[in-house]
Every structure is written in C-alpha cells, then in structure tokens.
Amino acid sequence: MRNVPRTLRAGLAADFTLPALRPATVLTSADGTRKLLFQLDRQAAIESVLIPDAPRLTLCISSQAGCGMGCAFCATARLGLVRNLTPAEIVGQVLAAQEVLAPDERITNLVFMGMGEPLANYESLVQAIEILTADWGVGFSGRRITVSTVGLVPAMERLVRETPVNLAVSLSGTTDAQRDRLMPVNRRYPLAQLLAMCRALPIPQRRRITFEYVLLAGVNDSVDDAGRLARLLRGIRSKVNLIPFNPFPGSGFTSASPVTVRHFQEQLLAAGVHATVRQGRGQDIQAACGQLALEGQRAAAAC
C-alpha cells in the first residue's frame, strides 16, 4: 500500500494479520465431488465439500470444528465439539474453494451443512453471512445460501429476522421417541415446540423451509412415518429433502432401500408435500451428508 506512510505500513504489519485458509489436502471422488481438508491449528481441523450438479456447483461449509449435537446418524458427532470457527475461518472456506476451481467453474450455492451446528455459533455465522452477501465482500445472493440446523428454536427466529438466507431443519423423526434417540436436541426442543416455531417464522413469500429427513432402514422409513410426516408439516410452507443414510464405520444403521425411499417420497407427494430425494455424492471419499469425520486428515497422516 504505497499510498500510506511507511511507518503506518510497518505498524499494520506488526499488529495485524490477514489470515488465508489453504487446504492441506483435496480429495476427488469418482463423481467429481471434491473434499477440502483444512488444518486450522494443532487441535482443530475442518472439511468443506464442493458438490457438482450441473448447472449448479454447491459448496458445503463447516461452522464448527467437530460438533456437540450428538446426532446418532452423523459421523461428525463422534468427534465432539472442538471449537467454534471465526467469521474469517468460515468465509475463508469459500475463498479457498474458489482457488481450486477450474477456469470455467463458479460456485453457485452455499450450504451450511458441513461440520458443526451453525446456530450454536450464531454470532460468527451472522458476521460471515454479512461478509458473504455484502457488495463489499464476496457478493453472494442470500437466496443462494442455506443454513441447516438440528432445531435450535430460539436462534431460528433470529436467523430468519436478521439474515436473507434460506433455512433448513434436520427433522429425521416423526415422534419424540424417535427423535430423542436420533437427535438429543429433541429433549430440549421437542417436535411440538420446533414445529410451532416453524409455523410462526416470518418466511418471505415464495420461500419455503426445507425439512431434511435421513432415512434409516427399519427406524424411520415406514408407511406410518411418511403419513405422520405429512401431517406434522400441514400448514407449513415447506419442502422435504429425503436423504438416504450414508454409512460410516460403527454407525449401527443401514440405509433404506431405493424402493423404500421411492415409496416414502410417493406417499408424501400424494399427501401434497413437495418432496425430493438427495442424490448421494462423494461417498467413496467420505464426503457425503453425515460422513465428514476428518478421514482425509487420517489418510494424510498415514502417508
């Protein structure tokens, strides 16, 4: 910066840093998915995932190192919570991912569905969203950013009121007994309280809440579950994203069969619920939904 005095430049260099994330490893799946491993410090590492689905290219971002929510079907939960990420570390994942793109590639969508519970790191999340959406920042449209939560009810209303992003809620159960087993957060914010908040949220016109539902064989994939789910969502402007479970070692679960997934979707559609099935991406590099557990870090350490 030649337009400021040399003494000021020296002071800035001594007192401030401009940290930049650089991926320690980049793993590429057979389907084109890329998983980026970032070693933040001696204790903390995170993963981000670039997911191609032409014409979209989605970056899945982490908001915490590890996660403290304890969801039974998620490999990240096995790590526990290490620490929250700073706004710089959150935004840095986007900037670093842009650096690994081919000249003809462009990130079109951002999803906070990586490691961690975004709303448990609320202040850093909101600061990062401001930087990502500002004209003076990254310049992303808020309509192309989605934040997923396990259902931290008090922070959900704040997010919708204070940011321009889309909201996704991980549901994965149609009774409190199911959800208590799969998602411990349900003991604090049970289904009735969670869905009451979803009904009360000031969602902008032409937008919907996305409900994510991980299908586990013999656990939450029955005909009764599909019927209950449709009834639970009645009156909520919503869509359902069905996610076949992505296995990881020691999970104790198996994925619902393709036939069961299709029948579950058909039941929801017949009940008037907009329902899609998320296609698994990056399973061969443990980059699919629920599989982020720093396998790339362990692989790199073994080399």
C-alpha positions as CSV (number, residue, x, y, z in Angstrom):
1,M,0.0,0.0,0.0
2,R,2.3,2.8,-1.3
3,N,-0.4,5.4,-0.7
4,V,0.0,5.3,3.1
5,P,3.1,6.3,5.1
6,R,5.9,3.7,5.6
7,T,5.6,3.9,9.4
8,L,1.8,3.1,9.2
9,R,2.5,0.2,6.9
10,A,5.1,-1.1,9.4
11,G,2.6,-0.7,12.3
12,L,-0.1,-2.6,10.4
13,A,2.3,-5.4,9.5
14,A,3.4,-5.7,13.2
15,D,-0.1,-5.6,14.7
16,F,-2.4,-7.2,12.2
17,T,-2.6,-10.4,10.1
18,L,-4.6,-11.3,7.0
19,P,-5.1,-15.0,7.5
20,A,-5.9,-17.1,4.5
21,L,-7.0,-20.8,4.6
22,R,-5.2,-23.2,2.4
23,P,-6.4,-26.8,2.0
24,A,-4.0,-29.4,3.4
25,T,-5.5,-32.0,1.1
26,V,-8.1,-32.1,-1.7
27,L,-9.7,-35.5,-2.3
28,T,-11.6,-36.0,-5.6
29,S,-14.5,-38.5,-5.9
30,A,-15.3,-40.6,-8.9
31,D,-18.4,-38.4,-9.4
32,G,-16.4,-35.2,-9.3
33,T,-17.1,-34.2,-5.7
34,R,-14.1,-32.6,-4.0
35,K,-13.4,-32.6,-0.3
36,L,-11.1,-30.0,1.1
37,L,-9.4,-30.6,4.4
38,F,-8.2,-27.5,6.4
39,Q,-5.9,-27.8,9.3
40,L,-6.7,-24.7,11.4
41,D,-4.4,-25.3,14.3
42,R,-2.9,-28.2,16.3
43,Q,-6.3,-29.1,17.7
44,A,-8.8,-28.1,15.1
45,A,-9.4,-29.3,11.5
46,I,-12.4,-29.0,9.3
47,E,-13.7,-30.2,5.9
48,S,-15.6,-28.5,3.1
49,V,-17.2,-30.2,0.1
50,L,-17.6,-29.0,-3.5
51,I,-20.6,-30.8,-5.0
52,P,-21.1,-30.6,-8.8
53,D,-24.7,-30.9,-10.1
54,A,-24.8,-29.0,-13.4
55,P,-25.6,-26.2,-13.8
56,R,-25.0,-25.9,-10.0
57,L,-21.8,-26.1,-8.1
58,T,-22.5,-26.1,-4.4
59,L,-20.0,-25.6,-1.6
60,C,-20.9,-27.3,1.7
61,I,-19.3,-25.2,4.6
62,S,-18.4,-26.1,8.1
63,S,-19.3,-23.7,11.0
64,Q,-17.5,-25.6,13.9
65,A,-14.6,-27.9,14.3
66,G,-16.4,-31.1,15.2
67,C,-20.0,-30.9,16.6
68,G,-21.6,-31.1,20.0
69,M,-25.1,-32.1,18.9
70,G,-24.6,-35.8,19.1
71,C,-26.9,-36.9,16.2
72,A,-26.7,-40.7,16.0
73,F,-26.6,-40.9,12.2
74,C,-23.7,-38.4,11.7
75,A,-20.0,-39.2,11.8
76,T,-19.1,-35.7,12.7
77,A,-20.8,-36.2,16.1
78,R,-18.2,-38.8,17.0
79,L,-15.6,-36.1,17.1
80,G,-17.4,-34.0,19.7
81,L,-17.1,-30.2,19.7
82,V,-13.6,-28.9,19.4
83,R,-14.3,-25.2,19.0
84,N,-16.3,-22.6,17.1
85,L,-15.0,-21.2,13.9
86,T,-14.3,-17.5,13.5
87,P,-16.0,-15.5,10.7
88,A,-12.7,-15.4,8.9
89,E,-12.5,-19.2,9.0
90,I,-16.0,-19.6,7.7
91,V,-15.6,-17.1,4.8
92,G,-12.1,-18.5,4.2
93,Q,-13.5,-21.8,3.2
94,V,-15.3,-20.1,0.3
95,L,-12.3,-18.1,-0.8
96,A,-10.1,-21.2,-0.6
97,A,-12.6,-23.3,-2.6
98,Q,-12.7,-20.6,-5.3
99,E,-8.9,-21.1,-5.7
100,V,-9.2,-24.8,-6.6
101,L,-11.8,-24.2,-9.3
102,A,-11.2,-24.7,-13.0
103,P,-11.4,-21.5,-15.1
104,D,-14.9,-22.4,-16.3
105,E,-16.2,-23.2,-12.8
106,R,-18.2,-20.9,-10.5
107,I,-19.7,-21.7,-7.1
108,T,-23.4,-21.1,-7.4
109,N,-24.8,-22.1,-4.0
110,L,-23.5,-22.2,-0.4
111,V,-24.9,-24.6,2.2
112,F,-24.0,-24.6,5.9
113,M,-24.4,-28.3,6.2
114,G,-20.8,-29.3,6.9
115,M,-19.2,-29.9,10.3
116,G,-20.9,-28.3,13.3
117,E,-24.3,-26.8,14.2
118,P,-24.3,-23.3,12.6
119,L,-26.8,-21.8,15.1
120,A,-24.6,-22.9,18.0
121,N,-22.0,-20.5,16.6
122,Y,-24.6,-17.8,15.9
123,E,-22.6,-14.5,16.1
124,S,-19.8,-15.8,13.9
125,L,-22.3,-17.3,11.5
126,V,-24.2,-13.9,11.1
127,Q,-20.9,-12.0,10.6
128,A,-19.8,-14.5,8.0
129,I,-23.2,-14.2,6.2
130,E,-22.8,-10.4,6.2
131,I,-19.4,-10.7,4.5
132,L,-20.6,-13.3,2.1
133,T,-23.6,-11.3,0.9
134,A,-22.2,-7.8,1.0
135,D,-21.3,-5.9,-2.2
136,W,-18.0,-5.0,-0.4
137,G,-17.5,-8.7,0.5
138,V,-18.0,-11.9,-1.6
139,G,-21.2,-10.6,-3.2
140,F,-23.2,-13.8,-2.9
141,S,-27.0,-13.7,-3.1
142,G,-28.7,-14.6,0.2
143,R,-31.2,-16.6,-1.8
144,R,-28.4,-18.9,-2.8
145,I,-27.3,-19.6,0.8
146,T,-28.9,-22.2,3.1
147,V,-28.3,-22.7,6.8
148,S,-29.2,-26.1,8.2
149,T,-30.0,-26.6,11.9
150,V,-30.9,-29.5,14.1
151,G,-33.6,-27.3,15.6
152,L,-32.2,-24.7,18.0
153,V,-35.5,-23.0,18.3
154,P,-34.6,-19.6,19.8
155,A,-31.9,-18.9,17.2
156,M,-34.1,-19.9,14.3
157,E,-36.3,-16.9,14.6
158,R,-33.3,-14.6,14.9
159,L,-31.7,-16.1,11.8
160,V,-34.8,-15.5,9.6
161,R,-35.3,-12.0,11.0
162,E,-31.6,-10.9,10.8
163,T,-30.3,-12.5,7.6
164,P,-31.5,-13.0,4.0
165,V,-30.7,-16.7,3.8
166,N,-32.8,-19.9,3.5
167,L,-33.5,-22.1,6.5
168,A,-33.3,-25.9,6.5
169,V,-34.3,-28.0,9.6
170,S,-32.9,-31.5,10.1
171,L,-36.0,-33.5,11.3
172,S,-35.4,-37.2,10.7
173,G,-38.1,-38.4,13.1
174,T,-41.9,-38.2,13.3
175,T,-42.3,-38.9,17.0
176,D,-40.5,-37.6,20.0
177,A,-39.3,-41.1,20.9
178,Q,-37.7,-41.5,17.5
179,R,-36.1,-38.0,17.6
180,D,-34.9,-38.4,21.2
181,R,-33.0,-41.5,20.1
182,L,-31.6,-40.0,16.9
183,M,-31.1,-36.3,17.8
184,P,-30.6,-35.5,21.5
185,V,-31.5,-31.8,20.9
186,N,-35.1,-33.0,20.8
187,R,-35.1,-33.4,24.6
188,R,-34.6,-29.7,24.8
189,Y,-36.8,-28.6,21.9
190,P,-39.3,-31.4,21.2
191,L,-41.2,-31.7,18.0
192,A,-44.3,-29.7,19.0
193,Q,-42.1,-26.7,20.1
194,L,-39.9,-27.0,17.0
195,L,-42.8,-27.1,14.5
196,A,-44.7,-24.4,16.3
197,M,-41.7,-22.1,15.7
198,C,-41.6,-23.2,12.1
199,R,-45.2,-22.2,11.7
200,A,-44.6,-18.8,13.3
201,L,-41.4,-17.9,11.4
202,P,-41.7,-14.9,9.1
203,I,-40.6,-16.7,6.0
204,P,-40.5,-14.4,2.9
205,Q,-43.1,-15.0,0.2
206,R,-42.1,-17.6,-2.4
207,R,-39.7,-19.2,0.0
208,R,-40.1,-22.4,2.0
209,I,-38.5,-24.1,4.9
210,T,-36.6,-27.2,3.9
211,F,-37.0,-30.2,6.2
212,E,-34.2,-32.7,5.9
213,Y,-35.1,-36.3,6.7
214,V,-32.4,-39.0,6.8
215,L,-34.0,-42.4,6.0
216,L,-32.7,-45.2,8.2
217,A,-33.8,-48.8,7.5
218,G,-36.3,-50.1,10.0
219,V,-36.1,-46.9,12.1
220,N,-37.9,-44.1,10.5
221,D,-38.8,-45.2,7.0
222,S,-42.2,-46.9,7.4
223,V,-45.5,-46.1,5.8
224,D,-46.7,-44.8,9.2
225,D,-43.7,-42.4,9.3
226,A,-44.5,-41.0,5.9
227,G,-48.1,-40.4,6.9
228,R,-47.1,-38.8,10.2
229,L,-44.5,-36.6,8.5
230,A,-47.1,-35.3,6.1
231,R,-49.5,-34.4,9.0
232,L,-46.7,-32.8,11.0
233,L,-45.9,-30.4,8.2
234,R,-49.5,-29.5,7.4
235,G,-49.9,-25.7,7.3
236,I,-46.1,-25.0,7.0
237,R,-44.8,-23.6,3.7
238,S,-42.2,-26.3,3.3
239,K,-40.4,-28.9,1.2
240,V,-38.9,-32.2,2.3
241,N,-35.4,-33.4,1.2
242,L,-35.2,-37.1,1.8
243,I,-31.6,-38.2,2.4
244,P,-30.7,-41.9,2.1
245,F,-28.4,-42.7,5.0
246,N,-24.7,-42.6,4.1
247,P,-22.9,-45.4,6.1
248,F,-19.8,-44.9,8.1
249,P,-17.9,-47.3,10.3
250,G,-19.6,-48.2,13.6
251,S,-22.8,-46.3,12.9
252,G,-25.1,-49.2,13.6
253,F,-27.6,-48.0,10.9
254,T,-28.2,-49.1,7.3
255,S,-29.8,-47.0,4.6
256,A,-33.4,-47.5,3.5
257,S,-33.6,-49.4,0.2
258,P,-34.1,-47.4,-3.0
259,V,-37.6,-49.0,-3.3
260,T,-38.5,-47.8,0.3
261,V,-37.1,-44.3,-0.4
262,R,-39.2,-44.1,-3.6
263,H,-42.4,-45.3,-1.8
264,F,-41.8,-42.8,1.0
265,Q,-41.5,-40.0,-1.5
266,E,-44.6,-41.1,-3.3
267,Q,-46.6,-41.0,-0.1
268,L,-45.5,-37.5,0.7
269,L,-46.3,-36.3,-2.8
270,A,-49.7,-37.9,-2.7
271,A,-50.4,-36.0,0.5
272,G,-49.5,-32.7,-1.2
273,V,-46.0,-32.4,0.3
274,H,-43.2,-31.3,-2.0
275,A,-40.6,-34.0,-1.6
276,T,-37.2,-34.6,-3.3
277,V,-34.5,-37.2,-2.8
278,R,-31.0,-36.0,-2.3
279,Q,-28.6,-37.9,-4.5
280,G,-25.5,-39.2,-2.6
281,R,-22.3,-37.6,-3.7
282,G,-18.7,-38.3,-2.8
283,Q,-19.4,-41.5,-0.8
284,D,-16.1,-43.0,-2.0
285,I,-14.1,-40.2,-0.2
286,Q,-16.4,-40.0,2.8
287,A,-17.7,-36.6,1.6
288,A,-21.5,-37.4,1.6
289,C,-24.0,-36.0,4.0
290,G,-23.2,-37.1,7.6
291,Q,-19.8,-38.6,6.7
292,L,-17.5,-35.7,7.5
293,A,-15.1,-37.1,10.1
294,L,-11.6,-35.9,9.0
295,E,-10.8,-39.2,7.2
296,G,-8.7,-37.1,4.8
297,Q,-6.6,-35.9,7.8
298,R,-6.0,-39.5,8.9
299,A,-5.2,-40.6,5.4
300,A,-2.7,-37.8,5.0
301,A,-1.1,-38.6,8.4
302,A,-0.6,-42.2,7.3
303,C,1.3,-41.3,4.1
